[in-house]
Amino acid sequence: MKTIDYKIRSVQLLNYMNDIESGRLVTNPFFQRNLVWRDLHKQEFIKTILLGYPFPHVFLSKGKIDLDKKISIASIVDGQQRTNAIMEFISGKLSVNNRKFSELTDEEKQDFYKYEIPVIELDLTNDDQIIADIFQRINRTSNSLTMIDRKSSEFSASEFMHFSEFISGQMDLSSAEDDEDEEITNIRNNPYIKDSFKDWAKAVDKNKKAKEFRQLMTSQNLFSINEIAKKTNLQYTLNIISTTIGGFFNRNELSWTYAEQYNESFDLKDKLLERLEKSAILFNKLKFKKSSLWYRKANFFSLFVYFCRVINKIDINDDGKVNEIKIIIDSVELSDDYKNAAKEGVNNKKEREIRDIEIQNIFEKIIN
């Protein structure tokens, strides 16, 4: 069993902020989740500091030493949202008790900066796989860490997960070119994404081969901004992909099976992306209103998965065929069985199959 060396210490808040500003501490390594704290949570946390009360340890990884700059670059393993709350308060983006940091008295500012942040410093480099595992374990019992947060961290080396993150809009490869500091870029970007996948993804973006599908998966007709921040659209994308490959299953089970099975490579990605993109083009051509029942997640899932299955039988450039599909779906009266399966247990295999059978019956005369 590998023993991990670590130190327990405290860091003055002012020095902690200076380390971030100087680039010695990176707040957003690749395994971190998106920020989802609401202002109320941020304000309550800042009040804790203003009152001088303690809060749980922030976990840091020591990182590598930059021999040229003669500094080490650490990263936050756990404590990102607390850190960002502090940064927002100091910068004036966040008010607490109707006061911004600039409106505090000099004594209050002094006390705030002198606050001792409890830190556990892990003697690990930022690209060590153990870091992601520690992140999962720290947050395993946390209500704020969702299943998809844990799984995207657990399968951070899986090309199946990389593919899903990329097409759902949860992966940004642009920072590798925009950031001036290569070491900081390496910490922020997932080190387990292969160069071959990056090249593939950049070619896809250049040729706009995932444009329509990604727009759907980031559309506020389907997902709220908060849901996207919590990666709900990533989980949804994983389930669409997995169903298209292997058929219906309970909840998210098959997604994790494929994340493990296609860990090293995902050879189906080109053919699958073509199917997903064509289906997205077809769906968008139907021009549903924002209030349409087909933008409700269970209904969208069933209709889109059906389109993925039959898309090669449909000429999406045939306006007459597209209009025929629209007329049928706009006039359809869904059965009570379907409606119940779209309200209760919507992610169960049985309910997914009930909805799918009805959608098949709706289109059987024009798509076969």
VEXZA-425390 format. One record per residue (C-alpha): x, y, z; residue in one letter. Coordinates in steps of 0.25 Angstrom, whole numbers. Layout:
east;north;up;code
X;Y;Z;a $
...
END
This chain:
east;north;up;code
0;0;0;m $
6;14;-4;k $
7;24;7;t $
4;38;4;i $
12;49;11;d $
5;61;15;y $
6;73;25;k $
-5;80;33;i $
-3;95;34;r $
-9;108;33;s $
-7;119;23;v $
-11;134;25;q $
-22;137;15;l $
-14;149;10;l $
-3;139;6;n $
-13;129;0;y $
-18;140;-9;m $
-4;145;-13;n $
-1;131;-17;d $
-13;130;-26;i $
-10;144;-32;e $
5;140;-35;s $
1;127;-41;g $
7;118;-30;r $
-6;112;-27;l $
-16;108;-38;v $
-31;108;-34;t $
-37;100;-46;n $
-29;87;-48;p $
-36;78;-58;f $
-43;69;-48;f $
-50;80;-41;q $
-65;81;-44;r $
-72;94;-49;n $
-75;105;-39;l $
-90;103;-34;v $
-90;110;-21;w $
-101;120;-20;r $
-99;134;-14;d $
-106;130;-1;l $
-95;119;1;h $
-84;128;-3;k $
-89;139;7;q $
-91;129;18;e $
-77;124;16;f $
-71;139;16;i $
-78;141;29;k $
-71;130;35;t $
-58;136;32;i $
-63;150;37;l $
-67;144;50;l $
-54;137;52;g $
-60;123;52;y $
-52;111;47;p $
-56;104;34;f $
-51;90;29;p $
-37;88;23;h $
-34;92;9;v $
-27;81;2;f $
-15;85;-7;l $
-5;77;-16;s $
9;82;-15;k $
12;80;-30;g $
25;81;-37;k $
36;91;-36;i $
39;100;-47;d $
54;100;-48;l $
55;112;-57;d $
45;121;-48;k $
50;114;-35;k $
35;112;-31;i $
26;101;-28;s $
12;101;-34;i $
1;95;-25;a $
-13;93;-28;s $
-26;92;-20;i $
-31;78;-18;v $
-43;81;-10;d $
-47;96;-6;g $
-49;102;-20;q $
-63;108;-17;q $
-58;113;-3;r $
-46;120;-10;t $
-55;126;-21;n $
-64;132;-11;a $
-53;139;-4;i $
-48;144;-18;m $
-61;149;-21;e $
-63;156;-8;f $
-49;163;-9;i $
-51;167;-23;s $
-65;173;-20;g $
-73;164;-28;k $
-80;158;-15;l $
-87;166;-4;s $
-89;161;10;v $
-99;168;19;n $
-100;178;8;n $
-86;182;9;r $
-74;179;-1;k $
-60;177;4;f $
-56;191;0;s $
-67;196;10;e $
-61;189;22;l $
-53;197;32;t $
-38;196;32;d $
-39;187;44;e $
-49;178;38;e $
-40;177;26;k $
-28;174;34;q $
-35;163;42;d $
-40;157;29;f $
-26;156;22;y $
-20;151;35;k $
-30;139;36;y $
-23;126;36;e $
-28;116;26;i $
-26;101;30;p $
-18;94;20;v $
-15;79;17;i $
-3;79;7;e $
-2;66;0;l $
12;62;-5;d $
7;59;-19;l $
9;64;-33;t $
-3;71;-40;n $
-4;60;-51;d $
-3;48;-41;d $
-16;39;-43;q $
-17;38;-28;i $
-21;53;-27;i $
-34;50;-35;a $
-37;38;-26;d $
-34;46;-13;i $
-44;57;-19;f $
-55;46;-20;q $
-53;41;-7;r $
-53;54;0;i $
-66;57;-6;n $
-72;44;-6;r $
-82;47;5;t $
-84;62;1;s $
-98;65;-4;n $
-92;76;-13;s $
-84;66;-21;l $
-93;59;-31;t $
-91;45;-37;m $
-87;51;-50;i $
-76;59;-43;d $
-71;46;-36;r $
-71;38;-49;k $
-65;48;-58;s $
-54;49;-48;s $
-53;34;-47;e $
-53;32;-62;f $
-44;44;-65;s $
-35;35;-74;a $
-46;29;-82;s $
-47;33;-97;e $
-62;30;-96;f $
-64;40;-85;m $
-55;50;-93;h $
-64;48;-105;f $
-76;51;-97;s $
-70;63;-90;e $
-66;69;-103;f $
-79;67;-111;i $
-88;72;-99;s $
-80;85;-97;g $
-73;81;-84;q $
-59;81;-90;m $
-51;93;-94;d $
-38;90;-102;l $
-35;105;-105;s $
-28;109;-92;s $
-16;100;-96;a $
-13;110;-107;e $
-18;123;-100;d $
-10;121;-87;d $
4;127;-86;e $
9;117;-75;d $
10;103;-80;e $
11;97;-66;e $
-2;104;-61;i $
-9;100;-74;t $
-5;85;-71;n $
-11;86;-58;i $
-24;92;-63;r $
-25;82;-74;n $
-28;67;-72;n $
-14;61;-74;p $
-21;48;-78;y $
-26;53;-91;i $
-18;48;-102;k $
-12;57;-113;d $
-19;48;-123;s $
-32;51;-117;f $
-29;66;-116;k $
-25;66;-131;d $
-38;59;-135;w $
-47;68;-126;a $
-40;81;-132;k $
-43;75;-146;a $
-58;73;-142;v $
-59;87;-137;d $
-52;93;-150;k $
-62;85;-159;n $
-74;88;-149;k $
-77;73;-149;k $
-83;74;-135;a $
-89;88;-135;k $
-104;85;-135;e $
-103;74;-125;f $
-95;82;-116;r $
-105;94;-117;q $
-116;84;-113;l $
-108;79;-101;m $
-105;93;-96;t $
-119;99;-100;s $
-127;106;-89;q $
-139;100;-95;n $
-134;86;-89;l $
-125;90;-78;f $
-124;102;-68;s $
-111;109;-66;i $
-109;103;-53;n $
-112;89;-58;e $
-101;91;-69;i $
-92;95;-57;a $
-95;83;-50;k $
-92;74;-63;k $
-106;69;-64;t $
-105;71;-79;n $
-93;62;-79;l $
-100;51;-71;q $
-111;52;-81;y $
-102;51;-93;t $
-95;39;-87;l $
-109;32;-86;n $
-113;36;-101;i $
-99;31;-106;i $
-100;18;-98;s $
-114;15;-102;t $
-111;17;-117;t $
-100;7;-115;i $
-106;-3;-106;g $
-121;-1;-105;g $
-129;2;-93;f $
-124;0;-78;f $
-127;5;-64;n $
-123;19;-61;r $
-108;21;-64;n $
-103;7;-62;e $
-98;5;-77;l $
-91;18;-77;s $
-81;14;-67;w $
-80;0;-73;t $
-76;7;-86;y $
-67;17;-79;a $
-59;6;-74;e $
-60;-3;-87;q $
-55;9;-96;y $
-45;14;-86;n $
-33;13;-96;e $
-40;17;-109;s $
-54;19;-114;f $
-53;15;-129;d $
-68;17;-131;l $
-67;32;-129;k $
-67;36;-144;d $
-79;28;-148;k $
-87;31;-135;l $
-84;46;-136;l $
-90;46;-150;e $
-102;39;-145;r $
-104;49;-134;l $
-101;61;-142;e $
-111;57;-153;k $
-122;54;-142;s $
-119;68;-136;a $
-121;74;-150;i $
-134;67;-152;l $
-139;71;-138;f $
-135;86;-140;n $
-142;86;-154;k $
-155;82;-147;l $
-155;96;-140;k $
-162;92;-127;f $
-166;104;-118;k $
-159;105;-105;k $
-172;101;-98;s $
-173;88;-106;s $
-174;75;-99;l $
-163;70;-107;w $
-153;79;-99;y $
-157;72;-86;r $
-145;63;-83;k $
-152;49;-83;a $
-159;52;-96;n $
-147;58;-103;f $
-139;46;-99;f $
-148;36;-105;s $
-151;44;-118;l $
-136;47;-120;f $
-131;32;-117;v $
-142;28;-127;y $
-136;38;-138;f $
-122;33;-135;c $
-127;18;-138;r $
-134;22;-151;v $
-127;34;-156;i $
-120;26;-167;n $
-134;24;-173;k $
-137;38;-174;i $
-132;49;-184;d $
-131;61;-174;i $
-129;70;-187;n $
-143;65;-192;d $
-152;77;-187;d $
-164;69;-191;g $
-160;57;-182;k $
-157;66;-171;v $
-170;74;-172;n $
-177;60;-172;e $
-170;57;-159;i $
-174;70;-153;k $
-189;69;-157;i $
-190;55;-150;i $
-182;59;-137;i $
-190;72;-136;d $
-203;65;-137;s $
-200;53;-128;v $
-209;49;-116;e $
-200;42;-106;l $
-206;30;-99;s $
-208;30;-84;d $
-197;19;-83;d $
-187;28;-90;y $
-191;40;-81;k $
-189;32;-68;n $
-176;26;-73;a $
-171;41;-76;a $
-175;45;-62;k $
-171;34;-52;e $
-159;25;-52;g $
-155;32;-65;v $
-140;27;-65;n $
-144;12;-63;n $
-143;2;-74;k $
-157;-1;-74;k $
-162;13;-75;e $
-152;16;-86;r $
-157;4;-94;e $
-171;8;-92;i $
-169;22;-98;r $
-160;16;-109;d $
-171;6;-114;i $
-181;17;-115;e $
-171;26;-123;i $
-168;15;-132;q $
-183;13;-135;n $
-185;28;-138;i $
-175;28;-149;f $
-176;13;-154;e $
-184;17;-167;k $
-174;27;-172;i $
-161;22;-166;i $
-158;7;-168;n $
END
